[in-house]
């Protein structure tokens, strides 16, 4: 079978040595050659064109095998182009007419050929070595590559029977792509075998590593786009190899795809020398292997030899580590694949470069509807793939090519690990009630809620040593979760120093994953749960914003998964946010930002939950619920410092089950209408709101005060908008139809207004929260700056109760004086007065 007849401009052939020798050029040599200019010529050494040049030599494919692999690749590419353009005449059995093309041409072509090329070659090795593998498409907007492979493997027709392996099914397969009522142009949840959409670049490598932790026989083949490689998240994730244990984990095989261009610009890594590239990846701890060129037949041999070398090297590393029991950190192989942008498309159209240039990034020939000459170019291009040689008269892939695909679950598009819910096992859960705080008198016991959670998580880790990990930037101990280290240390395969034995908590087989990159640890966790396991990430509140967009993408993934019947439920992504805005005593203004909750509240109610437990027992109840749940992003907000405890375990369970409660012990309105409702959400705001309630009851004993606490933030939303929302009748029963509500909130106050704006009587809700006021403050002083302190709340309540606006003036003045005195004390002594720090609930 013939390769597509594509005109390729001859380039100077590269003679630069690859492998270890290339990194040995001297400073003197570099000084003679200007940066960006090769000794071989202006750009010959880093050209994507010409006969294959590769680090690994050899011709492992027989002529017959080479012909079949090339034909299979052409079939994949034909399908890729068909998805972009066609809605009828799928195999061009008739001359192509404009009405057979889509009116709107949407999608991406630029990376498709390289991705499909790599996927096709790895299939050969899956068959030869019985590999357990999945594929992650970093440039996920090159979805036609993975969609075409899923269709050729038959998986697509299995999960979508109407997209059958025949002419009619192929036509529907083409038409649905980037078409209303169809599928998007990324590797979305509708794509079999995908755990990574790629809608936002930068996360493919961290997802890949997350997928192989604790899966010792898995190889994740990940294509990293060269545009994607310019992002911060991708750059940090190369370091994930320092956390890969060759005994207990699988392996990641990264393929850096240098096709040279982004949407309209060159890519950085495609314009530096081999020496720099090799040095970069050696510095990252890899053994980089190059495959470069555009001639299909020589490139097939080079890629076949290189991928096989990588697989054998991975197996050799793992076999030795597992034989000796020594979890050393090897130099894992990785591939640098340099091929033309939009490889196999026409080199020029209309006098302008297409293949090998940025114009091939999206739809290469965009005006076929109005330009008959371009329609002819498109038809000629598609016919160059020889579809009549690849598909039979019924539109099915011919049997000798069909035989090249792996079978059953060995197909990367059908591997159950890429549909993680299929392999997910529920956690073995300890009884969280064993770790609670004994609360004999509400509002009198001090404890760190998060440290109690740490004791609980220790036992979760102990009982789930193969499928549960804790992730975080560098804060597990700072966040009072150090009890976990009793059963699972921090994963570390780097060098060890003697002093590490003095509290370093490092181990090659640990269960805590820490790296000072929120992007990377978030990506690890996402990959870990998407491939069927469980986990939790903990982070300081001000820096969780680093992963705003990653959270967005995961929430969108979950929402789409809920619409895909064959996607099995995966474990929820659990975010513990601590180091909160109200206790940044030494970090100050830069560390005061509770706005992540606003970001989360934007997402679909199908995907997100927000919990702000007021004390340790409620935190334990919430955590147990979240770890058992599926298909959510659960955000838990809890401060790590010691705080007053309010609820015994039974009360906490009841409160968390309801999500919102009237606290009768703090209220004195039983049997009558309250004058005011004091409401709170969050642990620090709850303490201040309770203290304000105590002030009112002490100074105005005739005032009837109802105290309400919210633990599930979405209980405030109407039930028509969120499954956790209350009806208006339930809302009024708690907050009353017409009484003033003074609501003390952990975050920005306008979020509560936004969630309750449709409620009857919403104009009675007066919210206090963080208002961007603060610096190096004492806890009370910071609260005063934002009017969330007990004194400001009590004054606000007095002002809103009509019968005390005049008679309560004296009390109001006394409370103002207390506030002034506390602020002066902070300025003079640097701490809050004892009556604040030692305050207990007085009733």
Residue pairs with C-beta under 8 A, 6 or more apart in sequence:
1 67
1 68
1 70
1 71
1 74
1 386
1 389
2 386
3 70
3 74
3 296
3 297
4 74
4 77
4 296
4 344
4 384
4 385
4 386
5 384
6 344
6 345
6 346
6 347
6 355
6 384
7 346
7 347
8 49
8 294
8 295
8 347
9 49
9 347
10 49
10 50
11 44
11 47
11 49
11 50
12 40
12 41
12 44
12 47
12 50
13 44
13 50
13 51
13 53
14 38
14 40
14 44
14 45
14 46
14 47
14 50
14 53
14 292
15 40
16 22
16 38
16 39
16 40
16 45
16 274
18 53
18 54
18 55
18 274
18 278
18 289
18 290
19 55
22 274
22 275
22 278
23 275
23 278
23 279
23 282
25 275
30 275
33 39
36 271
36 272
36 273
38 44
38 45
38 46
38 273
39 45
45 273
45 274
46 270
46 271
46 272
46 273
46 274
46 338
47 292
48 258
48 259
48 260
48 270
48 292
48 293
48 294
48 338
48 339
48 340
48 341
48 356
49 293
49 294
49 340
49 356
50 293
50 294
50 295
51 293
51 295
51 298
52 291
52 292
52 293
52 295
52 298
52 299
52 301
52 302
52 303
53 290
53 291
53 292
53 293
53 302
54 289
54 290
54 291
54 292
54 302
54 303
54 305
54 306
55 288
55 289
55 290
55 291
55 306
56 289
56 302
56 305
56 306
56 309
57 305
58 301
58 305
59 301
59 305
60 301
60 304
60 305
60 308
61 69
61 300
61 301
61 304
65 124
66 297
66 300
66 301
68 400
68 401
68 404
69 120
69 121
69 124
69 300
69 304
69 404
70 296
70 297
70 300
71 389
71 390
71 401
72 120
72 152
72 401
72 404
73 116
73 117
73 120
73 296
73 300
74 385
74 386
74 390
75 148
75 152
75 385
75 387
75 390
75 391
75 397
75 401
76 116
76 119
76 120
76 145
76 148
76 149
76 152
77 112
77 113
77 116
77 148
77 344
77 385
78 382
78 385
78 387
78 390
79 144
79 147
79 148
79 151
79 152
79 170
79 173
79 174
80 109
80 112
80 113
80 116
80 144
80 145
80 147
80 148
81 109
81 144
81 378
81 381
81 382
81 385
82 90
82 170
82 174
82 382
83 107
83 144
83 147
83 148
83 173
83 174
83 177
83 178
84 105
84 106
84 107
84 109
84 144
84 177
84 178
84 363
85 101
85 102
85 105
85 174
85 363
85 368
85 378
85 382
86 100
86 101
86 102
86 171
86 174
86 175
87 100
87 101
87 102
87 171
87 174
87 175
87 179
88 99
88 100
88 171
88 175
89 96
89 97
89 100
90 167
90 170
90 171
90 173
90 174
90 395
91 167
91 170
91 387
91 388
91 391
91 395
92 379
92 382
92 383
92 387
95 379
96 375
96 378
96 379
96 382
98 368
98 369
98 372
98 375
101 368
101 369
101 375
101 378
102 175
102 178
102 179
103 369
104 178
105 363
105 366
105 368
106 178
106 185
106 363
107 141
107 143
107 144
107 177
107 178
107 185
107 362
107 363
108 139
108 141
108 142
108 143
108 144
108 185
108 361
108 362
108 363
109 142
109 144
109 342
109 345
109 360
109 361
109 362
109 363
109 364
110 139
110 142
110 259
110 261
110 341
110 342
110 360
110 361
110 362
111 139
111 141
111 142
111 145
111 223
111 225
111 257
111 259
111 341
112 142
112 144
112 145
112 148
112 342
113 145
113 339
113 340
113 342
113 343
113 344
114 223
114 257
114 259
114 337
114 339
114 343
115 137
115 139
115 142
115 145
115 146
115 223
115 257
116 145
116 148
116 149
117 299
117 303
117 337
117 339
117 343
118 221
118 223
118 255
118 257
118 303
118 307
118 337
119 135
119 145
119 146
119 149
119 221
119 412
120 149
120 404
121 300
121 303
121 304
121 307
122 133
122 135
122 221
122 307
122 412
123 404
123 405
123 406
123 412
124 304
124 404
125 131
125 307
125 308
125 311
126 133
126 406
126 410
126 412
127 404
127 406
127 410
128 308
129 311
129 315
130 410
131 219
131 311
131 410
132 217
132 218
132 219
132 410
132 415
132 417
133 218
133 219
133 220
133 221
133 410
133 412
133 415
134 193
134 195
134 211
134 218
134 220
134 221
134 412
134 415
134 417
134 418
134 531
135 146
135 149
135 193
135 220
135 221
135 222
135 223
135 412
135 413
136 194
136 195
136 196
136 204
136 207
136 208
136 211
136 220
136 221
136 222
136 223
137 143
137 145
137 146
137 187
137 194
137 196
137 198
137 204
137 223
138 196
138 198
138 201
138 204
138 205
138 222
138 223
138 224
138 225
138 228
138 234
138 257
139 198
139 201
139 223
139 225
139 227
139 228
139 257
140 186
140 187
140 194
140 196
140 197
140 198
140 199
140 204
141 185
141 186
141 198
141 199
142 198
142 225
143 184
143 185
143 186
143 187
143 188
143 191
143 198
144 177
144 185
146 187
146 191
146 193
146 194
146 413
147 156
147 177
147 183
147 187
147 191
149 193
149 412
149 413
150 156
150 191
150 192
150 193
150 413
151 157
151 163
151 165
151 170
151 173
152 397
152 401
152 402
152 405
153 405
153 406
153 411
153 412
153 413
153 414
154 165
154 402
154 405
154 411
155 192
155 193
155 411
155 413
155 414
156 163
156 173
156 192
156 413
157 163
157 164
157 165
157 169
158 414
159 192
159 566
162 169
162 172
163 169
163 170
163 172
163 173
163 176
165 395
165 396
165 397
166 394
166 395
166 396
167 394
167 395
168 395
169 395
170 395
175 182
176 182
176 183
177 183
177 185
178 184
178 185
183 190
183 191
184 190
186 197
186 198
186 199
187 194
187 196
187 197
187 198
188 194
188 197
188 199
188 560
189 197
189 557
189 560
189 561
189 563
189 564
189 567
190 560
190 564
192 413
192 414
192 418
192 419
192 566
193 411
193 412
193 413
193 414
193 415
193 418
194 418
195 207
195 211
195 418
195 420
195 527
195 530
195 531
196 203
196 204
196 207
196 208
196 527
196 530
197 553
197 556
197 557
198 204
199 553
199 556
200 549
200 550
200 552
200 553
201 225
201 227
201 228
201 231
201 234
202 228
202 231
202 232
202 233
202 234
202 237
202 519
203 233
203 234
203 237
203 519
203 523
203 526
203 550
203 553
204 222
204 223
204 224
204 225
204 228
204 234
205 222
205 224
205 234
205 237
205 238
205 240
205 252
205 254
205 523
206 233
206 237
206 240
206 519
206 520
206 522
206 523
206 524
206 526
206 527
207 222
207 523
207 526
207 527
207 530
208 220
208 222
208 252
208 254
208 527
209 220
209 237
209 240
209 241
209 243
209 244
209 252
209 523
209 524
209 527
210 523
210 524
210 525
210 526
210 527
210 528
210 529
210 530
210 531
211 218
211 220
211 250
211 417
211 527
211 528
211 530
211 531
212 218
212 219
212 220
212 244
212 249
212 250
212 251
212 252
213 243
213 244
213 249
213 250
213 469
213 513
213 524
213 528
213 533
214 248
214 249
214 466
214 467
214 469
214 528
214 533
215 249
215 250
215 417
215 531
216 247
216 248
216 249
216 250
216 318
217 250
218 250
218 251
218 417
218 531
219 250
219 251
219 252
219 253
219 311
219 314
220 250
220 251
220 252
220 253
221 253
221 255
221 412
222 252
222 253
222 254
222 255
223 255
223 257
224 234
224 254
224 255
224 256
224 257
225 257
225 259
226 256
226 257
226 258
226 259
226 260
226 267
226 268
226 269
226 270
227 261
227 262
227 263
227 267
228 234
229 235
229 256
229 267
229 268
229 269
230 267
230 268
230 269
232 519
233 517
233 519
233 520
233 523
233 550
236 515
236 517
236 519
236 520
237 517
237 519
237 520
237 523
238 254
238 281
238 284
238 285
238 286
239 284
239 285
239 515
239 517
239 520
240 252
240 520
240 524
241 252
241 284
241 285
241 286
241 329
241 332
242 285
242 329
242 492
242 493
242 494
243 491
243 492
243 493
243 513
243 515
243 524
244 251
244 252
244 329
244 332
244 493
245 321
245 327
245 491
245 493
245 508
245 509
246 317
246 318
246 320
246 321
246 322
246 327
246 328
246 330
247 318
247 321
247 322
247 325
247 327
247 508
247 509
248 327
248 509
251 314
251 317
251 318
251 332
252 332
253 307
253 310
253 311
253 314
253 332
253 333
253 334
253 335
254 286
254 334
254 335
255 334
255 335
255 336
255 337
256 269
256 281
256 334
256 335
256 336
256 337
257 337
257 339
258 267
258 269
258 270
258 336
258 337
258 338
258 339
259 267
259 270
259 338
259 339
259 340
259 341
259 342
259 343
260 266
260 267
260 270
260 338
260 340
260 341
260 356
260 357
261 267
261 270
261 341
261 357
261 358
261 360
261 361
262 358
262 361
263 358
263 361
263 362
264 358
264 361
265 358
266 358
269 277
270 338
274 290
277 288
277 336
278 288
281 287
281 288
281 334
281 336
282 288
282 331
285 329
285 331
285 332
286 331
286 332
286 333
286 334
287 313
287 331
287 332
287 333
287 334
288 334
288 335
288 336
289 306
289 309
289 310
289 333
289 334
289 335
289 336
290 335
290 336
290 338
291 299
291 302
291 303
291 306
291 335
291 336
291 337
291 338
292 336
292 337
292 338
292 339
293 299
293 302
293 338
293 339
294 339
294 340
294 343
294 356
296 344
299 339
303 337
306 335
307 335
309 333
310 333
310 334
310 335
313 333
314 332
314 333
317 330
317 332
321 327
321 328
321 330
327 493
327 508
327 509
328 493
329 493
329 494
340 355
340 356
340 360
341 355
341 356
341 357
341 358
341 360
341 361
342 354
342 355
342 356
342 357
342 359
342 360
342 361
342 364
343 355
343 356
344 355
344 384
344 385
345 354
345 355
345 360
345 364
345 381
346 354
346 355
346 364
346 377
346 380
346 381
347 353
347 354
347 355
347 356
348 354
349 364
349 365
349 374
349 377
350 373
350 374
352 359
353 359
354 360
354 364
354 365
355 364
365 374
365 377
365 378
365 381
367 374
368 374
368 375
368 378
389 398
390 397
390 398
390 401
391 397
391 398
392 398
396 402
405 411
406 412
408 414
409 415
409 416
412 418
416 422
416 423
416 532
417 423
417 531
417 532
418 531
419 566
419 567
419 568
420 529
420 530
420 531
420 532
420 533
420 568
420 570
420 571
421 532
421 567
421 568
421 569
421 570
421 630
422 532
422 568
423 531
423 532
424 532
424 533
424 534
424 568
424 569
424 570
424 571
424 630
425 467
425 532
426 628
427 460
427 463
427 464
427 467
427 468
427 534
427 627
427 628
428 463
428 464
429 460
429 463
429 624
429 627
429 628
430 456
430 459
430 460
430 463
432 456
432 620
432 621
432 623
432 624
433 620
433 649
433 653
435 452
435 453
435 455
435 456
435 459
435 620
436 452
436 616
436 617
436 620
436 648
436 649
436 652
437 445
437 447
437 452
437 615
437 616
437 617
437 645
438 445
438 648
439 445
439 617
439 645
439 646
439 647
439 648
441 841
442 645
442 646
442 647
442 648
442 665
442 841
443 644
443 645
443 646
443 690
443 840
443 841
444 644
444 840
444 841
445 644
445 645
446 642
446 643
446 644
446 645
447 615
447 616
447 642
447 643
447 645
448 480
448 616
448 640
448 641
448 642
448 643
449 613
449 615
449 616
449 619
449 638
449 639
449 640
449 643
449 645
449 683
450 479
450 480
450 481
450 576
450 578
450 619
450 638
450 639
450 640
451 480
451 481
451 483
451 640
452 616
452 619
452 620
453 481
453 576
453 616
453 619
453 620
453 623
453 638
454 480
454 481
454 482
454 483
454 484
455 483
456 620
456 623
456 624
457 470
457 481
457 483
457 484
457 536
457 623
458 483
458 484
458 486
458 487
459 487
460 468
460 627
461 468
461 470
461 484
461 487
461 488
461 511
462 487
462 488
464 534
465 487
465 488
465 511
467 532
467 533
467 534
468 511
468 533
468 534
468 535
469 511
469 512
469 513
469 525
469 528
469 533
469 535
470 476
470 481
470 484
470 488
470 511
470 512
470 513
470 535
470 536
470 537
470 538
471 512
471 513
471 514
471 521
471 522
471 524
471 525
471 528
471 535
471 536
471 537
471 538
472 479
472 512
472 513
472 514
472 521
472 537
472 538
472 539
473 514
473 515
473 516
473 517
473 518
473 521
473 539
473 540
473 543
474 514
474 515
474 516
475 514
475 538
475 539
475 540
475 579
476 482
476 484
476 485
476 490
476 512
476 514
476 538
477 485
477 505
478 579
478 640
479 538
479 540
479 576
479 578
479 579
479 640
480 578
480 640
481 538
482 505
484 511
484 512
485 505
485 512
487 511
488 510
488 511
488 512
489 505
489 506
489 507
489 509
489 510
489 511
489 512
490 504
490 505
490 506
490 507
490 510
490 512
490 513
490 514
491 507
491 508
491 509
491 510
491 511
491 512
491 513
491 514
492 506
492 507
492 508
492 510
493 508
496 506
500 506
505 512
513 521
513 524
513 525
514 521
515 521
518 539
518 543
518 544
518 546
518 547
519 546
519 547
519 550
521 537
522 537
522 547
522 550
522 551
523 550
525 535
525 536
525 537
525 573
526 550
526 554
526 573
528 534
528 535
529 535
529 570
529 571
529 572
529 573
530 570
532 570
532 571
533 571
534 571
534 627
535 571
535 573
535 574
536 574
536 575
536 576
536 627
537 573
537 574
537 575
537 576
538 575
538 576
538 577
538 578
539 575
539 576
539 577
539 578
539 579
540 577
540 578
540 579
540 591
541 577
541 578
541 579
541 580
541 581
541 591
541 593
541 594
541 596
541 637
542 579
542 581
542 584
542 590
542 591
542 592
542 593
544 575
544 577
544 596
545 593
545 595
545 596
545 599
548 596
548 599
551 575
551 599
551 600
551 633
552 599
552 603
554 573
554 633
555 600
555 603
555 604
555 607
555 608
555 633
556 603
556 604
556 607
558 606
558 607
558 631
558 632
558 633
559 603
559 604
559 606
559 607
561 567
561 570
561 631
562 606
562 607
562 631
569 630
569 631
570 630
570 631
571 629
571 630
572 626
572 627
572 629
572 630
572 631
572 632
572 633
572 634
573 632
573 633
573 634
574 623
574 626
574 627
574 634
574 636
575 633
575 634
575 635
575 636
576 623
576 636
576 638
577 596
577 635
577 636
577 637
577 638
578 637
578 638
578 639
578 640
579 591
579 639
579 640
580 594
580 637
580 638
580 639
580 640
580 682
580 684
580 746
581 591
581 592
581 593
581 594
581 746
581 747
581 770
581 774
582 639
582 684
582 685
582 746
582 770
582 779
582 782
582 783
582 788
583 639
583 640
583 641
583 684
583 779
584 591
584 592
584 774
584 782
585 776
585 777
585 778
585 779
586 776
588 774
588 775
588 776
588 777
589 774
589 775
592 770
592 772
592 774
592 782
594 637
594 746
594 747
594 748
594 769
594 770
595 747
595 748
596 635
597 610
597 635
597 637
597 713
597 746
597 747
597 748
597 751
598 747
598 748
598 751
600 608
600 610
600 633
600 635
601 608
601 610
601 713
601 751
601 754
601 755
603 633
605 714
605 717
605 721
605 722
605 723
605 724
606 631
606 723
607 631
607 632
607 633
608 632
608 633
608 635
609 626
609 629
609 632
609 633
609 634
609 635
609 712
609 714
609 724
610 635
610 637
610 712
610 713
610 714
611 622
611 626
611 634
611 635
611 636
611 637
611 656
611 711
611 712
611 713
612 636
612 637
612 638
612 681
612 682
612 683
612 710
612 711
612 713
612 746
613 619
613 621
613 622
613 636
613 638
613 652
613 656
613 683
613 711
614 646
614 647
614 680
614 682
614 683
614 686
614 709
614 711
615 643
615 644
615 645
615 646
615 647
615 652
615 683
615 686
616 645
617 645
617 647
617 648
617 649
617 651
617 652
617 653
618 647
618 652
618 655
618 656
618 711
619 636
619 638
620 652
621 649
621 652
621 653
621 656
622 636
622 656
622 711
623 636
625 656
626 632
626 634
626 636
637 682
637 746
638 683
639 683
639 684
643 683
643 684
643 687
644 687
644 839
644 840
644 841
646 663
646 686
646 690
646 841
647 655
654 661
655 661
655 709
655 711
656 711
656 712
658 715
659 710
659 711
659 712
659 714
659 715
659 724
660 708
660 709
660 710
660 711
660 712
660 715
660 716
660 726
660 734
661 708
661 709
662 706
662 707
662 708
662 734
663 707
663 708
663 709
664 670
665 843
666 690
666 693
666 705
666 707
666 841
666 843
667 674
667 705
667 706
667 707
668 697
668 704
668 705
669 675
669 704
669 705
669 706
672 704
673 704
673 736
673 739
674 704
674 705
674 706
674 736
674 739
675 703
675 704
675 705
675 739
675 801
675 803
675 804
676 696
676 703
676 704
676 705
676 706
676 739
676 740
676 741
676 742
676 797
676 800
676 801
677 705
677 706
677 707
677 708
677 735
677 736
677 739
677 740
677 741
677 742
678 689
678 692
678 693
678 696
678 705
678 706
678 707
678 708
678 742
678 744
678 793
678 797
679 689
679 707
679 708
679 709
679 710
679 735
679 741
679 742
679 743
679 744
680 686
680 688
680 689
680 690
680 707
680 708
680 709
680 710
680 743
680 744
680 745
681 709
681 710
681 711
681 713
681 743
681 744
681 745
681 746
681 752
682 744
682 745
682 746
682 747
683 746
684 746
684 779
684 783
685 744
685 745
685 746
685 769
685 788
686 709
686 744
687 839
688 744
688 783
688 788
688 789
688 790
688 793
689 707
689 742
689 744
689 790
689 793
690 707
690 841
691 790
691 839
692 742
692 744
692 790
692 791
692 793
692 794
692 797
693 705
693 707
694 790
694 841
694 842
694 843
695 790
695 791
695 794
695 815
696 703
696 705
696 794
696 797
696 798
697 703
697 705
697 843
698 842
699 811
699 814
699 815
700 798
700 804
700 808
700 811
703 801
703 804
705 797
706 736
706 739
708 734
708 735
708 741
710 716
712 724
713 755
714 722
714 724
714 725
714 755
715 724
715 725
715 726
716 725
716 726
716 731
716 752
716 755
716 756
716 759
717 724
717 725
717 726
717 755
717 756
718 725
718 726
718 727
718 728
718 758
718 759
719 725
719 726
719 727
721 758
726 734
728 759
728 760
731 759
731 760
732 760
732 761
735 741
735 759
735 761
735 764
735 765
736 761
736 764
737 760
737 761
738 761
738 764
739 764
740 764
740 766
740 797
740 800
740 801
741 764
741 765
741 766
742 766
742 768
742 793
742 796
742 797
742 800
743 749
743 752
743 765
743 766
743 767
743 768
744 767
744 768
744 769
744 788
744 793
745 751
745 752
745 767
745 768
745 769
745 788
746 769
746 770
747 769
747 770
748 769
748 770
748 771
749 767
749 768
749 769
749 770
749 771
750 767
751 769
752 765
752 767
752 769
753 762
753 765
753 767
756 762
756 765
759 765
766 796
766 800
768 786
768 787
768 788
768 792
768 793
768 796
769 786
769 788
770 786
770 788
771 786
771 787
773 782
773 785
773 786
774 782
774 785
774 786
777 785
777 826
778 826
778 830
778 831
778 832
779 832
780 789
780 822
780 826
780 832
780 836
781 822
781 823
781 826
781 832
783 789
783 790
783 792
784 791
784 792
784 819
784 822
784 823
787 793
787 796
789 819
791 815
791 816
791 818
791 819
791 822
792 819
794 815
795 812
795 815
795 816
798 804
798 805
798 808
798 811
798 812
798 815
799 805
799 812
801 808
804 811
821 833
822 832
822 833
822 836
825 831
825 832
825 833
826 832
831 837
